[in-house]
Amino acid sequence: MTDLATDGSNNSVIKLPYKEKIPVSTMRDVLKQVLNEKMASLISYEGEKCNETAKLIADTVRNRLKHCGYDRYKFVVQVRFFY
């Protein structure tokens, strides 16, 4: 159940109860696991495969977060490579 609170103006702010919020540590663990798995297979930078690899990593992270049981969340995952 969400709480409806006011922020002092005529606008309303919707806040989730604490128990329904996804812990940052859970997201961090998923990110570490996926990056360790996917980046271990990369030996060197290949510019042609960067877009494909970034999309694969983002999709994997998003799917694993969805399977954590936080149905109320919509996950946006962005992966960028810097060399």
Backbone bond lengths (Angstrom), bond angles and torsions (degrees), N, CA, C in turn:
res aa  C-N    CA-C-N  psi(-1)  N-CA   C-N-CA  omega(-1)  CA-C   N-CA-C  phi
1 M - - - 1.450 - - 1.518 108.24 -
2 T 1.283 118.63 137.23 1.449 122.25 -180.00 1.516 110.51 -95.74
3 D 1.302 115.21 150.11 1.455 121.54 176.09 1.516 107.86 -99.05
4 L 1.328 115.97 142.02 1.455 121.08 177.32 1.515 107.42 -108.30
5 A 1.309 116.23 117.58 1.466 121.26 -178.66 1.514 108.73 -123.81
6 T 1.308 116.27 154.99 1.452 119.17 177.41 1.513 108.69 -101.82
7 D 1.311 115.80 149.29 1.463 120.83 -178.82 1.525 111.73 -103.46
8 G 1.321 118.46 19.94 1.457 121.86 177.34 1.511 113.61 99.14
9 S 1.319 118.08 -21.79 1.454 121.48 177.68 1.525 107.78 -106.97
10 N 1.287 117.10 -162.27 1.459 121.04 178.27 1.522 112.62 -82.29
11 N 1.325 116.90 1.01 1.459 121.50 -179.62 1.517 109.73 -87.57
12 S 1.330 116.08 149.07 1.456 121.68 176.66 1.522 109.31 -108.57
13 V 1.312 116.62 147.38 1.447 123.35 179.15 1.519 107.72 -118.66
14 I 1.325 116.87 127.51 1.457 120.88 178.86 1.520 107.54 -97.25
15 K 1.328 115.80 125.62 1.462 121.14 -179.25 1.521 109.15 -124.17
16 L 1.327 115.69 136.05 1.459 120.36 174.94 1.522 109.65 -79.52
17 P 1.331 117.05 147.05 1.468 118.80 172.19 1.530 109.98 -61.74
18 Y 1.307 116.59 154.51 1.458 122.53 -174.46 1.529 112.12 -54.91
19 K 1.328 118.20 -40.37 1.465 121.23 -176.20 1.522 112.86 -69.66
20 E 1.330 118.20 -18.58 1.458 121.26 -179.87 1.522 112.19 -92.58
21 K 1.320 118.11 -6.93 1.462 121.07 179.89 1.525 109.73 -79.34
22 I 1.315 115.80 142.10 1.459 120.21 178.97 1.533 108.75 -79.60
23 P 1.321 117.06 129.35 1.467 119.46 179.68 1.532 111.77 -68.05
24 V 1.300 115.93 138.90 1.465 121.04 178.67 1.528 109.92 -61.46
25 S 1.318 117.21 -35.27 1.468 120.35 -179.46 1.529 111.15 -62.25
26 T 1.322 117.55 -34.58 1.466 120.93 177.47 1.520 110.30 -64.94
27 M 1.331 116.33 -45.74 1.465 120.07 178.88 1.522 110.81 -63.96
28 R 1.324 116.94 -41.00 1.468 121.25 -179.60 1.529 110.58 -63.63
29 D 1.339 117.44 -41.32 1.460 121.46 179.32 1.530 111.23 -63.61
30 V 1.328 116.81 -42.74 1.455 120.63 178.92 1.529 109.91 -63.13
31 L 1.328 116.71 -44.54 1.465 120.50 178.54 1.520 111.88 -59.69
32 K 1.331 117.09 -45.75 1.465 120.66 179.98 1.520 111.52 -61.92
33 Q 1.332 116.53 -44.39 1.466 120.47 -179.20 1.531 111.33 -60.85
34 V 1.321 115.50 -49.10 1.469 119.51 -177.21 1.529 110.76 -65.61
35 L 1.323 117.27 -44.69 1.463 119.59 -179.58 1.520 111.56 -63.65
36 N 1.333 117.63 -40.66 1.464 120.02 177.82 1.527 110.97 -63.09
37 E 1.334 117.27 -40.98 1.465 120.70 -179.95 1.529 111.62 -67.10
38 K 1.310 116.12 -49.49 1.464 120.30 -172.98 1.525 112.87 -77.23
39 M 1.304 117.81 -37.15 1.457 120.31 -176.76 1.524 112.32 -78.67
40 A 1.324 117.84 -19.44 1.465 120.71 178.84 1.525 111.25 -64.83
41 S 1.339 116.01 -29.75 1.463 119.18 -178.43 1.536 112.34 -82.87
42 L 1.319 117.77 -13.35 1.467 120.73 179.59 1.525 109.89 -85.81
43 I 1.306 115.70 123.32 1.459 120.27 -178.65 1.519 110.46 -93.57
44 S 1.320 116.01 -44.36 1.457 120.50 -179.12 1.521 109.38 -144.28
45 Y 1.306 115.11 169.20 1.460 121.21 179.98 1.520 110.02 -73.03
46 E 1.324 116.02 127.03 1.459 121.83 175.44 1.521 107.35 -127.69
47 G 1.319 116.69 106.62 1.449 122.25 -175.31 1.516 114.56 -58.22
48 E 1.329 117.04 -32.70 1.459 120.92 -178.16 1.526 111.81 -68.62
49 K 1.300 116.97 -28.63 1.464 120.83 -175.00 1.529 113.28 -99.03
50 C 1.320 118.37 -1.00 1.472 120.93 -175.45 1.524 112.93 -61.40
51 N 1.327 117.33 -47.56 1.463 119.95 -179.34 1.518 111.64 -61.19
52 E 1.317 115.62 -43.48 1.462 120.95 179.99 1.530 111.07 -64.84
53 T 1.323 116.85 -43.60 1.460 121.20 -179.64 1.525 111.14 -67.51
54 A 1.325 117.77 -41.27 1.462 121.27 178.93 1.519 110.57 -62.85
55 K 1.319 117.54 -42.43 1.464 120.85 178.66 1.519 110.96 -65.26
56 L 1.313 117.70 -40.69 1.460 121.84 178.80 1.535 110.80 -62.33
57 I 1.325 116.69 -44.73 1.467 120.83 179.54 1.528 110.16 -64.75
58 A 1.330 117.76 -45.09 1.466 121.50 -179.34 1.527 110.99 -62.60
59 D 1.321 117.25 -43.68 1.465 120.47 179.37 1.525 111.66 -64.68
60 T 1.320 116.97 -39.54 1.463 121.03 179.35 1.524 110.90 -65.29
61 V 1.330 117.06 -45.07 1.475 120.88 178.58 1.526 109.69 -61.90
62 R 1.316 117.65 -47.42 1.465 121.95 -178.92 1.532 111.23 -59.69
63 N 1.325 117.22 -45.56 1.464 120.89 -179.36 1.527 111.80 -64.67
64 R 1.317 117.07 -40.43 1.469 119.31 179.50 1.523 111.47 -67.80
65 L 1.325 117.04 -37.53 1.466 119.68 177.22 1.522 110.97 -67.08
66 K 1.331 117.39 -37.36 1.467 120.38 177.66 1.524 111.17 -63.21
67 H 1.332 116.49 -35.93 1.460 120.94 -178.39 1.528 112.90 -78.56
68 C 1.323 117.75 -1.70 1.468 120.81 176.93 1.527 111.71 -77.18
69 G 1.319 117.45 -9.73 1.457 121.03 175.55 1.518 115.23 94.85
70 Y 1.301 117.75 18.24 1.464 121.18 178.11 1.530 107.95 -101.55
71 D 1.325 115.46 80.23 1.456 121.82 -173.66 1.523 113.71 -69.69
72 R 1.305 117.49 -22.94 1.464 120.40 -175.96 1.523 112.57 -79.92
73 Y 1.306 116.66 -6.79 1.464 120.36 -175.86 1.516 111.60 -98.97
74 K 1.316 115.30 147.69 1.454 123.14 170.83 1.526 105.24 -115.57
75 F 1.301 117.00 117.53 1.453 121.64 -174.09 1.525 110.94 -93.82
76 V 1.309 115.55 132.82 1.454 122.74 174.10 1.524 106.19 -117.61
77 V 1.322 116.10 118.08 1.459 121.21 -176.13 1.523 107.84 -118.11
78 Q 1.317 115.95 128.93 1.462 121.51 179.13 1.527 108.29 -124.06
79 V 1.315 116.31 128.67 1.459 121.98 179.87 1.524 107.62 -119.71
80 R 1.323 115.47 130.08 1.461 121.22 178.35 1.512 109.29 -132.22
81 F 1.330 115.97 138.76 1.451 121.76 177.27 1.527 109.12 -104.37
82 F 1.300 115.73 133.79 1.469 121.85 174.87 1.518 107.49 -121.41
83 Y 1.280 116.54 134.41 1.471 119.94 178.81 1.499 110.48 -128.51
